[in-house]
């Protein structure tokens, strides 16, 4: 294999990779053995036709695709090891020469890690903010716990009010005609959830069980059913059940039920303390983001589009893993939201760019300030990972390769760079 590297504009590079005619011939032969059982040649039993006969009948190109697919990944990986580029995107592959008896030649266009020129990064000015918890925030947090510990009771002596959980029958009409999908029986609807269009839910407030109501609404212009977009509709609705949440009394008994504390006052103090810690962490994150944003603004770097595309695809994969853990596939998510992979990746690009810029700048700061991960830092991180995965430290250490440890050291140095920027910043 031979390799030629050509530097292109905007931190792109072209690798021209040439594989010997002998290697290409071996790949062609593998492609023949892989496919011969699928090819019919008159006079031969299926799978028994010689390669020369198949190539004479269909041309050698019948095996080109499989041969190329076998060669390209291996040759590309070998090229990465041979060149000294730090590649940060998936390759764009183009076959230049593919012909029996000749060298196989292809190119791979890739994005190369950009250089960063740091501007001012020490003494960045940020607004000083103090964390505090208001009485309203404390009450709201406690009300969440009361909601979680509420019980549902059936109501029979009053009309529907906001927040009620109802069961309804309904049928919808447009221009006096019932429309498909507009009918439901024993449908659970929480008033105020805004799960129905327009003012549907609000018009049920004040209605009694068994009462048939005419609800008038207008379908939104962006409604998914083409024939209903922007159309006025009337629904005949019958309220069949009304239920409401009954919250527990806010007293010492409640505090004892939901916490380790004996009194409501002690419980409130603990909730306030936790809220304050949460707010302090949020402000710390906001401060870090504000500093990093200014450092990025003061720096110069040219990010290749291919790098952004690769990052956005990676973020989509991360998102897919997160929702998979919640029992929802990425295909289901696309179906519910009307998105597709390309549109999702496109919408991810601004965030992908921010992530790239942040990482590059922090790596540049770490390099400028000679910030590195110590052996103690790495061992501590491995201990934390072992604890998280419930593994023995020595076993995890054995399983981790040099590349994983190198990435871990880089991540630690980047986090130390964040801490350095915060420590050197000035609050005003």
C-alpha positions in Angstrom: 0.0 0.0 0.0 1.2 3.5 -0.8 -0.1 6.8 0.7 -0.1 10.3 -0.6 -1.4 13.2 1.7 -2.6 16.5 0.2 -3.5 19.4 2.5 -6.7 21.2 1.4 -8.3 24.5 2.4 -10.3 24.9 5.7 -8.5 22.2 7.6 -9.4 19.4 5.2 -7.0 16.8 3.8 -7.1 14.3 0.9 -5.5 10.9 1.4 -4.8 9.0 -1.9 -4.4 5.4 -1.0 -3.1 2.9 -3.6 -3.5 -0.9 -3.0 -1.3 -3.3 -5.0 -2.8 -5.2 -7.9 -2.0 -8.5 -6.0 -4.1 -7.4 -3.0 -6.9 -6.3 -5.3 -6.8 -9.7 -7.0 -7.0 -11.5 -3.7 -10.1 -9.3 -2.8 -11.6 -10.1 -6.2 -11.1 -13.9 -5.5 -12.8 -13.5 -2.1 -15.7 -11.7 -3.7 -16.0 -14.6 -6.2 -16.2 -17.2 -3.5 -18.7 -15.1 -1.5 -21.0 -14.7 -4.5 -20.6 -17.7 -6.7 -23.5 -19.6 -5.0 -25.9 -16.8 -6.1 -24.9 -16.8 -9.8 -26.5 -19.0 -12.5 -24.4 -20.0 -15.5 -26.0 -22.4 -18.0 -24.2 -25.7 -18.1 -22.9 -25.4 -14.5 -24.6 -26.4 -11.2 -25.3 -23.4 -9.0 -22.1 -22.3 -7.2 -19.8 -24.4 -9.4 -19.2 -22.0 -12.3 -15.5 -21.0 -12.6 -14.7 -17.4 -11.9 -13.3 -16.9 -15.4 -16.6 -18.1 -16.9 -18.6 -15.7 -14.7 -16.3 -12.8 -15.6 -16.6 -13.6 -19.3 -20.4 -13.7 -19.1 -21.0 -10.7 -16.8 -17.6 -8.8 -16.8 -15.1 -8.6 -14.0 -17.0 -5.6 -12.6 -19.5 -8.0 -11.1 -17.0 -8.5 -8.2 -15.7 -4.9 -8.0 -18.1 -3.6 -5.3 -17.5 -6.5 -2.8 -13.8 -6.4 -3.4 -13.7 -2.6 -2.9 -15.8 -2.9 0.3 -13.4 -5.4 1.7 -10.3 -3.5 0.9 -11.2 0.1 1.7 -11.8 -0.2 5.6 -8.5 -2.1 6.1 -6.5 0.2 3.7 -7.9 3.3 5.3 -7.1 2.2 8.9 -3.5 1.4 7.7 -3.3 4.8 6.1 -4.4 6.5 9.4 -1.6 4.7 11.3 1.0 5.7 8.6 0.1 9.4 8.4 0.6 11.9 11.3 -2.7 13.7 10.8 -5.2 14.1 13.7 -8.4 13.3 11.8 -11.7 14.5 13.3 -14.4 13.3 10.8 -15.6 10.4 9.0 -13.9 10.0 5.6 -15.6 10.8 2.3 -14.5 8.0 0.0 -14.1 8.2 -3.8 -12.8 5.3 -5.9 -10.3 6.6 -8.5 -9.2 3.4 -10.2 -10.8 -0.1 -10.1 -9.8 -2.5 -12.8 -8.8 -6.1 -12.9 -5.1 -6.6 -13.0 -4.3 -3.0 -11.9 -3.7 -1.2 -8.6 -6.8 -0.2 -6.7 -6.8 3.5 -5.9 -9.2 5.5 -3.8 -9.2 8.8 -2.0 -10.5 9.7 1.5 -11.3 13.4 2.2 -11.2 14.1 6.0 -11.3 17.0 8.4 -8.1 17.6 10.3 -8.1 19.0 13.9 -7.9 22.8 13.7 -5.3 24.9 15.3 -6.5 27.4 17.9 -5.0 30.8 18.4 -5.9 31.9 21.9 -6.8 35.5 22.7 -7.3 36.8 26.2 -8.3 34.0 28.5 -7.0 35.0 31.9 -8.9 37.5 34.1 -12.2 37.2 32.2 -14.8 39.4 33.8 -18.2 37.8 34.8 -21.2 39.1 36.6 -21.3 38.2 40.3 -24.4 36.2 41.3 -25.4 34.9 44.7 -27.6 31.8 45.1 -30.8 32.3 47.2 -34.0 30.4 47.7 -37.2 32.3 47.9 -40.3 31.3 50.0 -42.2 30.7 46.7 -39.5 28.4 45.4 -39.5 26.5 48.7 -43.3 26.1 48.7 -43.3 25.0 45.1 -40.7 22.3 45.9 -42.7 21.0 48.8 -45.9 21.0 46.8 -44.2 18.7 44.3 -43.6 16.2 47.1 -47.2 16.6 48.2 -48.3 15.9 44.6 -46.2 12.8 44.6 -47.9 11.6 47.8 -51.4 12.7 46.9 -54.3 10.3 46.5 -57.0 10.3 43.8 -60.6 10.6 44.9 -63.8 10.4 42.8 -65.9 13.6 42.8 -69.7 13.4 42.3 -71.0 16.6 44.0 -69.6 19.3 41.8 -68.8 20.4 38.2 -65.5 20.1 36.4 -62.7 22.5 37.5 -59.2 23.2 36.2 -56.8 20.4 37.1 -59.4 17.6 37.4 -58.9 14.2 35.8 -61.9 13.4 33.8 -63.2 10.6 31.6 -65.1 11.7 28.6 -66.9 10.4 25.4 -66.5 12.7 22.4 -67.3 12.9 18.7 -66.1 15.6 16.4 -67.8 17.2 13.4 -66.5 19.5 10.6 -69.1 21.2 8.4 -71.7 19.0 10.1 -70.0 15.7 9.1 -68.2 13.4 11.5 -64.5 13.0 10.6 -62.2 10.0 10.8 -60.3 9.8 14.1 -62.6 12.3 15.8 -64.4 9.9 18.1 -63.4 8.5 21.5 -65.0 6.7 24.4 -63.9 6.5 28.0 -61.0 8.8 27.2 -59.0 10.1 30.1 -58.4 13.8 30.0 -56.7 16.0 32.6 -58.1 19.6 32.4 -55.3 22.0 31.8 -52.9 19.5 30.3 -53.3 21.1 26.9 -53.3 17.6 25.3 -56.4 18.6 23.2 -56.4 21.4 20.6 -57.4 25.0 21.1 -59.7 25.7 24.1 -61.2 22.2 24.2 -60.4 21.6 27.8 -61.3 25.0 29.1 -64.8 24.6 27.7 -65.4 21.6 29.9 -64.9 23.6 33.1 -68.2 24.1 34.9 -69.8 21.1 33.3 -71.4 18.3 35.3 -71.3 14.5 35.1 -73.7 13.2 32.4 -74.0 16.6 30.8 -73.5 16.7 27.0 -71.6 19.7 25.9 -70.9 21.3 22.5 -67.3 22.3 22.3 -66.2 24.6 19.5 -62.6 24.7 18.4 -60.4 25.5 15.4 -57.7 23.1 14.2 -54.2 24.7 14.0 -52.8 25.4 10.5 -49.9 23.1 11.2 -52.2 20.2 12.2 -50.9 16.8 10.9 -54.1 15.8 9.1 -54.2 17.8 5.9 -58.0 17.8 5.6 -58.4 19.4 9.1 -55.8 22.1 9.0 -57.3 25.5 10.0 -60.9 24.1 10.0 -63.5 25.0 12.7 -64.9 21.9 14.4 -67.6 21.1 16.9 -67.3 18.2 19.4 -70.2 16.6 21.3 -68.7 15.8 24.6 -70.1 13.9 27.6 -68.3 14.0 31.0 -68.6 10.6 32.5 -66.2 10.8 35.5 -64.5 13.5 37.6 -61.5 12.8 39.8 -59.2 15.1 41.8 -56.0 14.8 43.7 -56.2 15.2 47.5 -52.9 16.5 48.9 -51.7 15.5 52.3 -51.9 18.1 55.1 -48.7 20.1 55.5 -47.8 19.2 59.1 -45.3 17.2 61.2 -47.0 13.9 60.2 -46.3 14.7 56.5 -42.7 15.5 57.3 -42.3 12.2 59.1 -43.9 10.3 56.2 -41.7 11.7 53.4 -38.4 12.3 55.3 -36.2 11.3 58.2 -37.2 14.5 60.1 -39.6 14.7 63.0 -41.0 18.2 62.4 -42.2 20.1 59.4 -39.7 22.9 60.3 -36.7 20.6 60.1 -37.9 19.1 56.9 -38.4 22.6 55.3 -34.9 23.6 56.4 -33.4 20.5 54.7 -35.4 21.1 51.5 -34.2 24.7 51.5 -30.6 23.5 52.0 -30.8 21.1 49.0 -32.4 23.7 46.8 -29.6 26.2 47.7 -27.0 23.5 46.8 -28.7 22.9 43.5 -28.8 26.6 42.7 -25.2 27.1 43.6 -24.3 24.3 41.2 -26.4 25.9 38.5 -24.7 29.2 39.0 -21.3 27.5 38.9 -22.3 26.0 35.5 -23.6 29.3 34.2 -20.4 31.0 35.3 -18.2 28.4 33.6 -20.3 28.7 30.4 -20.1 32.5 30.4 -16.3 32.5 30.8 -15.8 29.8 28.2 -18.0 31.7 25.8 -15.8 34.8 26.1 -12.6 32.8 25.7 -14.0 31.3 22.5 -15.0 34.8 21.3 -11.4 36.0 21.9 -9.9 33.0 20.1 -9.6 32.2 16.4 -10.1 28.8 14.8 -11.5 27.4 11.5 -13.8 24.5 12.0 -14.3 22.3 9.0 -17.9 21.4 8.1 -17.1 17.7 8.1 -16.1 17.9 11.7 -19.3 19.6 12.7 -21.3 16.9 10.8 -19.4 14.1 12.5 -20.0 15.7 15.9 -23.7 16.3 15.3 -24.1 12.6 14.2 -22.3 11.5 17.4 -24.7 13.7 19.5 -27.6 12.1 17.7 -26.3 8.7 18.7 -25.9 9.8 22.3 -29.5 11.1 22.3 -30.7 7.8 20.8 -29.0 5.9 23.6 -30.6 8.1 26.2 -34.1 7.7 25.0 -33.5 4.0 24.4 -32.9 3.7 28.1 -36.4 5.2 28.6 -37.9 2.5 26.3 -38.2 4.7 23.1 -36.4 4.0 19.9 -35.0 6.8 17.8 -37.4 5.7 15.0 -40.4 6.1 17.3 -39.1 9.5 18.3 -38.8 10.6 14.7 -42.3 9.3 14.0 -43.8 11.2 16.9 -41.9 14.5 16.1 -42.1 14.3 12.3 -38.3 14.5 12.1 -35.8 12.3 10.3 -32.1 11.6 10.9 -30.9 14.3 8.5 -33.1 17.0 9.9 -32.2 16.0 13.4 -28.5 16.1 12.7 -28.9 19.5 10.9 -30.7 21.0 14.0 -27.9 19.6 16.2 -25.2 21.5 14.3 -25.2 24.7 16.3 -24.7 22.8 19.5 -22.2 20.5 17.8 -20.2 23.6 16.9 -20.3 24.9 20.5 -19.1 21.6 21.8 -16.2 21.5 19.3 -15.1 25.1 20.0 -15.3 24.5 23.8 -13.1 21.4 23.6 -10.6 22.9 21.3 -10.2 26.1 23.3 -9.9 24.2 26.6 -7.3 21.9 25.1 -5.4 25.0 23.9 -5.6 26.5 27.4 -4.3 23.3 29.0 -1.4 23.2 26.5 -0.6 26.9 27.1 -0.6 26.5 30.9 1.0 23.1 30.9 -2.0 21.6 32.6 -1.9 17.8 32.6 -3.5 14.8 34.4 -1.3 13.3 37.0 -1.1 9.5 37.6 -3.0 10.1 40.8 -5.8 11.9 38.8 -6.1 9.0 36.4 -6.1 6.3 39.2 -8.8 8.3 41.1 -10.9 8.4 37.9 -10.5 4.7 37.4 -11.5 4.1 41.0 -14.7 6.2 40.4 -15.5 4.3 37.3 -14.9 0.9 39.0 -17.3 1.9 41.8 -19.9 3.1 39.3 -19.7 -0.2 37.3 -19.3 -2.3 40.4 -16.0 -3.7 39.2 -12.6 -4.4 40.8 -10.2 -1.5 40.1 -7.4 -3.9 39.0 -9.8 -5.7 36.6 -11.0 -2.4 35.0 -7.4 -1.2 34.8 -6.5 -4.4 32.8 -9.5 -3.9 30.5 -8.6 -0.3 29.6 -6.3 0.2 26.7 -3.8 2.9 26.2 -6.1 4.9 24.0 -8.8 4.9 26.6 -6.4 6.1 29.3 -5.0 8.7 26.9 -8.6 10.0 26.4 -9.2 9.9 30.1 -6.1 12.0 30.7 -7.2 14.5 28.1 -10.6 14.8 29.6 -9.1 15.4 33.1 -6.8 18.1 31.7 -9.7 19.8 30.0 -11.7 19.9 33.3 -8.7 21.3 35.1 -8.5 24.0 32.4 -12.1 24.9 33.2 -11.2 25.2 36.9 -8.1 27.4 35.9 -10.3 29.8 33.9 -12.8 30.1 36.7 -10.0 30.7 39.3 -8.4 33.4 37.1 -11.7 35.1 36.3 -12.9 38.4 37.9 -16.4 38.8 39.3 -17.9 42.3 39.1 
